[in-house]
Every structure is written in C-alpha cells, then in structure tokens.
Amino acid sequence: MKLGLLLLAALPIATYAQDSISVNSTNEYPNTFSSGSSNVQKFDNKARRFRDWSISVGGGAAFMANSDLSSFYDKKVNWGYNTYVSIDKQISHTFGLSIIYQRGETNQKGMMDGARGQLAGVGVAKTKYNQIAVLGDINFSNLLRRVDNYSTYRWAFHGYGGLGLMNYNTSLHDNDEFRWSTSPKRAPLFIDQKLDINSLYYQFGAGLKFNVSKLIDIEARAMYIISGDDEFDGGGWASPADYDPASTNSKYNMINDKRSDNMFTVNLGVSFKLGKQMSHLAWHDPLQEAYYRMNVLDNSTNELVVCEKGDNDNDGVCDDWDRELNTPAGARVDGAGVALDMDLDGVIDLYDKCVTVPGSPDNNGCPTN
C-alpha cells in the first residue's frame, strides 16, 4: 500500500522531470540538442558576433644591445631598422596568437681589450636578419579590467611572448685581422646563419594599442629578442678558440661574458581588422552586456498590477480570472469565483437550507420527504 502511494506521488514529479531535461535534435540543426527553451543556432560564420582575424604591419628601429658589439658605443647610437607583418587570430577577449615575419638590420661597434684591441681599433659590424615566429598576445587591459568599471575604452595594454627561427648574415671590419688586404691576405669576417633549428630564438615585449575605428588599430610596440647565439652580432665564430686567451684568434666574443647576443626593436604599426561584424573580440568586454541589462532593469518600471479589471461582484476573485462575474453578495466562492454548492443539488450554499443533503430547488435545497 505504502509503495503504491509513493509511486503515485512520484509520478507527476518524474513526468515533469523527464519533460524538463528532454533533448531533441531538429532537421535544421541536426548536431544540436536542446530542452526547447534555448536559442539554438548553428556554430558557423553567420553566427559569429565579433571580428577575430586581423593583419598587422609595422616598422621602426632595431638595436643590438646585450652583445659584444653594441649599437650603443662611445655615447653614440648606431641606428638599425626593423619591419614586420603578421596574421593575427584572437582566441578570446584576453588572448590571441600571431604568425609574424620580421626583417631588419642592426649596426654595432666594439673594441677588444689590450694590445690586440689597440692594433685592430674599433670593430664595425652589421647584421641583416629574417625571422619568423609564433607570438602569443595577452590583452592585460581586458584581463585586469575591474568588475565595477562600466566605461568603454579605446586604449589597451598588451604583452607578447613567443619563439621562432631566423637566418642572418653578418659582417665585421676592423684595422687588423678583418680588413681588406692582399699583403698579408686578409678579408672582413662574414657569417651566414641558415634558417634551421640552430637558429631558434625567443622574444617578449609589450605594446600599447589604440582603437581608431572598427577597421583599424594602431600600436606602439617594443620587443626584446634573445638569439641564444654569440655570433648574432658579427663578433666571430663561437668556437673554443674564440674564448681561449692563449689562442691567436680575435677575441670580440670575449668583450661581453654572456654567450647570447640580444637585440631589441621599437615599432609603430597598424592592424587591419577583418570581417563584417561591428566590433573586434580584442576590444570586447563581456561584462558590458551584463552592465547594459542591469541598466535596463534599473531604469524599467516593474510594478505588478493586480486586479486590473477589478472585482465587480466583490467575491474576492478578480474579474481577470473570475468564471462567475455576478456572484450574489455574501456567497462563498471557490478559487475561480464560482459560488459553492456543497451537496451539488443546484442550490448554492447561500440559499440552501440543507447544505449537506441534496434537495429540491423548490424546497430551498432540502428533501421533499
């Protein structure tokens, strides 16, 4: 008996639960499932809400910095140049990836210590490079944006980091071993590094972007490149003899005790945002939608109007859902506003003299016998 009552009580709940979690697949969207209350749509280009691809180009200055021969020598700056082009994909509003190609040239100088340095004078080197890399992009302005910041913004601070491969050609001239001479026979030092796994390099940096329009961003960007190579500045082959004080080799690679010649670039660039959507994902603040909806709710009138049509028969049931609009005064009614007739004899309880016993309407609801 108890088991039967339990099943009877659980049946409506189970039926409702099955209906609420049921899934279905439609012919229009065969790979999607929904309870029927969701706004389901295909995940394709037509459903995209934001631009997330762009092409960036830019250029600026390049300097050999933490190296044996440096672009900053004798309180003077030896300028070089750098250019880049990249294809950018925004993964989320805080992170993106780029494939970037860079090309440039640096000019640097250095002088060895001791008598060998006095004889050779100031060595002058040049490095021409081509680099291709994968670059990660973190949008710190979106990542660190305060929840209570309701304003839109057009400036964004970005951080970059990545790795790639490069090839470079260097030349080194001085007044001794690396000069053009037929007697004795001498020539400047030229190094040609091919694009292979030995030319792996790392880079990181930061940029400040400005949202000019829905199509264009401009950016000032500074990058630091770690070559991992002591030949990148043109100072000579990184062989054991180049670091052995007893050898007769020139010791340009010993001017700086670090074995990685590094450089940095300062660029000004422009990004062309691709797509038909109104805004780019990098400039999207997901909280803006929540702010907008909160503002709509804060400024909307949410007054609940009860009994808009009134209760003309004063039975306590609004006319909006009253099924008996002319209930006699004083009659008790059910939830639908219908006068009660407990014994179902056709005489409402207000006029029934025998409320619990069915009777004749002609006898005030009482039995005739």
C-alpha positions in Angstrom: 0.0 0.0 0.0 2.8 2.4 1.0 4.8 1.6 -2.1 1.8 2.3 -4.3 1.2 5.7 -2.6 4.9 6.5 -3.1 4.8 5.7 -6.8 1.6 7.7 -7.2 3.2 10.7 -5.5 6.4 10.4 -7.5 4.7 10.0 -10.9 3.9 13.7 -11.5 7.4 14.7 -10.5 9.0 12.1 -12.7 6.9 13.2 -15.6 7.8 16.8 -15.1 11.5 16.0 -14.7 11.5 14.0 -18.0 9.9 16.8 -19.8 12.3 19.4 -18.4 15.5 17.6 -19.3 14.4 16.0 -22.5 16.6 16.7 -25.6 15.8 16.9 -29.2 17.6 17.2 -32.5 15.9 19.0 -35.3 16.4 18.7 -39.1 17.6 22.3 -39.2 20.2 21.8 -36.5 21.0 18.1 -36.6 24.0 18.3 -34.3 22.5 20.4 -31.6 20.3 19.3 -28.6 18.0 21.5 -26.5 15.3 21.3 -24.0 13.3 23.6 -26.2 13.8 26.8 -24.2 17.3 27.6 -25.6 18.0 29.8 -28.5 19.8 27.2 -30.6 21.7 28.2 -33.8 24.4 26.8 -36.0 28.0 27.5 -35.0 29.2 28.9 -38.3 30.5 32.2 -39.7 27.0 33.6 -39.9 26.6 33.1 -36.1 29.9 35.0 -35.3 29.4 38.1 -33.3 32.9 39.6 -33.4 35.8 40.1 -35.8 38.7 37.9 -34.7 41.2 38.0 -37.6 43.5 40.8 -38.5 46.6 41.6 -40.5 49.3 43.8 -38.9 52.2 45.7 -40.5 54.7 48.0 -38.9 58.3 49.1 -38.7 60.8 51.1 -36.6 64.3 50.9 -35.1 66.4 48.0 -34.2 69.4 47.9 -31.8 71.9 45.3 -30.9 72.0 45.7 -27.1 73.2 42.9 -24.8 76.1 41.8 -27.0 79.8 42.0 -27.6 79.5 44.6 -30.3 76.7 47.1 -29.4 74.6 49.6 -31.2 75.3 52.0 -28.3 79.0 52.7 -28.4 81.1 55.7 -27.3 77.9 57.5 -26.2 76.6 57.3 -29.8 73.7 55.4 -31.2 74.1 53.3 -34.3 70.7 53.0 -35.8 69.2 50.0 -37.4 65.7 49.2 -38.8 63.0 46.6 -38.3 59.9 45.8 -40.2 57.2 43.2 -39.6 54.0 41.7 -41.0 51.7 39.3 -39.1 48.5 37.4 -39.3 46.6 37.6 -36.0 43.9 35.4 -34.6 42.0 36.4 -31.5 41.2 33.3 -29.4 39.3 35.1 -26.6 38.9 38.7 -25.4 42.2 38.3 -23.4 44.4 36.0 -25.6 45.4 35.8 -29.2 48.0 34.2 -31.5 50.1 35.6 -34.4 52.4 34.3 -37.1 54.8 37.1 -37.5 57.6 37.7 -40.1 60.3 40.3 -39.2 63.1 41.6 -41.4 65.7 44.2 -40.4 69.3 45.3 -39.9 71.4 46.4 -37.0 74.7 48.3 -36.9 77.1 47.8 -34.0 80.6 48.6 -32.8 83.1 47.2 -30.3 86.7 47.2 -29.3 88.8 44.4 -27.8 90.9 44.9 -24.7 94.6 45.2 -24.6 97.2 45.5 -27.3 95.1 43.4 -29.7 92.4 46.0 -29.4 94.7 48.9 -29.9 96.0 47.3 -33.1 92.6 46.4 -34.5 90.9 49.6 -33.5 87.1 49.8 -33.3 85.4 46.9 -35.0 82.4 47.7 -37.1 79.7 45.0 -37.6 76.4 44.8 -39.4 73.7 42.1 -39.0 70.9 41.5 -41.5 68.2 39.1 -40.3 64.9 37.4 -41.3 62.8 36.0 -38.6 59.5 34.0 -38.5 57.8 33.2 -35.2 54.7 32.3 -33.3 53.7 35.0 -30.9 51.2 34.9 -28.1 49.3 38.1 -27.2 47.8 38.8 -23.7 45.4 41.7 -23.5 46.1 42.9 -20.0 43.5 45.7 -20.2 40.8 43.1 -20.6 42.4 40.5 -18.3 42.8 43.0 -15.4 39.7 45.1 -16.0 37.8 45.9 -12.8 34.3 44.4 -12.5 33.0 47.8 -11.4 34.5 49.6 -14.5 31.4 50.4 -16.6 33.2 52.6 -19.1 34.1 51.6 -22.6 37.8 52.0 -23.6 39.9 52.7 -26.7 43.4 52.1 -25.2 44.7 48.6 -24.4 48.0 47.4 -23.0 49.3 44.1 -24.5 52.0 41.7 -23.5 53.8 39.5 -26.1 55.9 36.3 -25.9 56.9 33.6 -28.4 59.6 31.8 -30.3 60.8 31.3 -33.8 63.6 30.6 -36.3 65.8 33.1 -38.1 68.5 33.4 -40.6 71.1 36.2 -40.6 74.2 37.5 -42.4 76.9 39.4 -40.5 80.0 41.3 -41.5 82.8 42.6 -39.3 85.5 45.1 -40.3 88.5 46.3 -38.3 92.0 47.6 -38.9 93.8 44.3 -38.3 92.6 40.7 -38.9 89.3 41.6 -40.5 90.1 44.1 -43.3 90.6 44.0 -47.0 94.3 43.4 -47.6 96.3 41.5 -50.2 99.6 41.6 -48.3 99.1 39.9 -46.0 96.0 38.4 -47.4 93.0 39.3 -45.3 89.3 39.9 -45.6 86.4 41.0 -43.3 84.6 38.3 -41.4 81.3 37.2 -42.9 78.9 34.8 -41.2 75.8 33.2 -42.9 73.4 31.5 -40.5 70.8 29.4 -42.3 67.2 29.0 -41.2 67.3 25.8 -39.1 66.8 24.5 -35.6 70.2 26.0 -34.6 68.7 29.5 -35.2 65.9 29.2 -32.6 65.3 32.4 -30.8 62.9 33.8 -28.2 61.2 37.2 -27.9 59.0 39.0 -25.5 57.7 42.6 -25.2 54.8 44.9 -24.7 52.6 47.2 -26.8 50.0 49.9 -26.4 47.1 49.8 -28.8 44.6 52.4 -29.8 41.2 51.6 -31.4 40.9 54.0 -34.2 37.8 52.6 -35.8 36.0 49.2 -36.3 38.5 48.6 -39.1 41.9 49.9 -37.8 44.0 49.8 -34.7 47.4 51.5 -34.3 50.1 50.3 -31.9 53.4 51.2 -30.4 55.3 48.0 -29.6 58.8 47.2 -28.1 60.2 43.7 -28.3 63.3 42.1 -26.8 64.9 39.3 -28.9 67.1 36.6 -27.3 69.1 35.0 -30.0 70.9 32.3 -27.9 73.8 32.8 -30.3 77.2 34.5 -29.7 77.6 35.1 -33.5 74.5 37.2 -34.0 76.3 40.5 -33.5 79.0 39.6 -36.1 81.8 39.2 -33.4 83.1 35.9 -34.8 82.6 32.2 -34.7 81.6 30.8 -31.3 84.4 28.2 -31.3 86.6 27.3 -28.3 89.5 29.2 -29.8 87.4 32.4 -29.7 87.2 32.2 -25.9 90.8 30.9 -25.3 93.1 33.8 -24.2 96.1 31.8 -25.4 94.8 31.4 -29.0 95.7 33.8 -31.8 92.0 34.4 -32.7 90.5 37.8 -32.3 88.6 38.0 -29.1 85.5 40.0 -30.0 83.3 37.4 -28.4 85.0 38.0 -25.1 84.1 41.7 -24.9 80.9 40.6 -23.1 81.0 37.4 -21.0 77.4 36.4 -22.0 77.0 33.8 -24.8 73.8 35.2 -26.2 73.8 38.3 -28.4 70.4 40.0 -27.9 68.6 42.9 -29.6 65.5 45.0 -29.2 63.1 46.7 -31.6 60.8 49.7 -31.2 58.0 49.7 -33.8 54.9 51.6 -34.8 52.3 49.5 -36.5 48.8 49.3 -37.8 46.3 46.4 -37.7 43.5 45.9 -40.2 40.6 44.0 -38.6 39.0 41.6 -41.0 35.3 40.6 -41.1 31.8 42.1 -41.3 31.0 42.2 -37.6 30.7 45.6 -35.8 33.4 45.1 -33.2 36.6 43.0 -32.7 36.9 40.4 -30.0 40.0 42.0 -28.6 38.0 45.1 -27.7 35.1 43.2 -26.2 34.3 43.4 -22.5 32.0 40.5 -21.7 30.7 42.4 -18.7 29.4 45.2 -20.9 26.4 43.1 -21.8 25.7 42.5 -18.1 26.1 46.2 -17.4 23.6 47.0 -20.2 21.0 44.6 -19.0 21.4 45.7 -15.4 20.9 49.3 -16.5 17.7 48.4 -18.4 16.3 46.6 -15.3 17.3 49.5 -13.0 15.5 52.0 -15.3 12.4 50.0 -16.0 9.1 50.0 -14.1 8.4 46.6 -12.6 5.1 47.4 -10.9 2.9 44.4 -10.6 -0.7 45.4 -11.4 -3.2 43.1 -9.5 -6.9 43.0 -10.4 -6.6 45.3 -13.4 -10.3 44.8 -14.2 -11.4 45.0 -10.6 -13.8 42.7 -8.7 -17.3 43.9 -9.6 -19.2 41.2 -7.6 -16.9 41.7 -4.5 -16.4 37.9 -4.1 -12.7 38.2 -3.5 -11.8 36.9 -7.0 -10.5 39.3 -9.6 -12.6 39.7 -12.8 -9.4 38.8 -14.7 -10.0 35.2 -13.9 -13.5 35.1 -12.3 -15.7 32.5 -14.0 -18.8 33.9 -12.4 -18.9 37.6 -12.6 -22.3 38.1 -10.9 -21.9 36.0 -7.7 -24.6 37.0 -5.1 -23.4 39.1 -2.3 -22.4 37.1 0.8 -21.9 33.8 -1.2 -18.8 31.8 -0.5 -16.8 31.0 -3.7 -14.1 28.7 -4.9 -10.8 29.9 -6.5 -12.5 30.5 -9.8 -15.1 32.8 -8.3 -18.0 30.3 -8.6 -20.5 30.1 -5.7 -20.1 27.0 -3.6 -22.8 24.2 -3.7 -21.5 21.6 -1.2 -24.2 19.0 -1.8 -24.3 19.6 -5.6 -28.1 19.9 -5.7 -28.1 23.0 -7.8 -28.8 25.4 -4.9 -25.8 27.4 -3.8 -25.0 27.3 -0.1 -26.1 30.9 0.4 -29.7 29.8 -0.3 -29.5 26.1 0.7 -31.3 25.3 4.0 -29.9 21.8 3.9 -26.3 22.4 2.9 -25.1 18.8 3.3 -28.1 17.0 2.0 -29.2 17.2 -1.7 -32.7 18.5 -2.1 -35.1 20.2 -4.4 -34.6 23.8 -5.5 -38.3 24.3 -4.9 -37.8 23.4 -1.2 -34.8 25.6 -0.6 -32.4 22.7 -1.2 -34.0 20.3 1.3 -35.5 16.9 0.6 -39.3 16.9 0.0 -39.9 13.8 2.1 
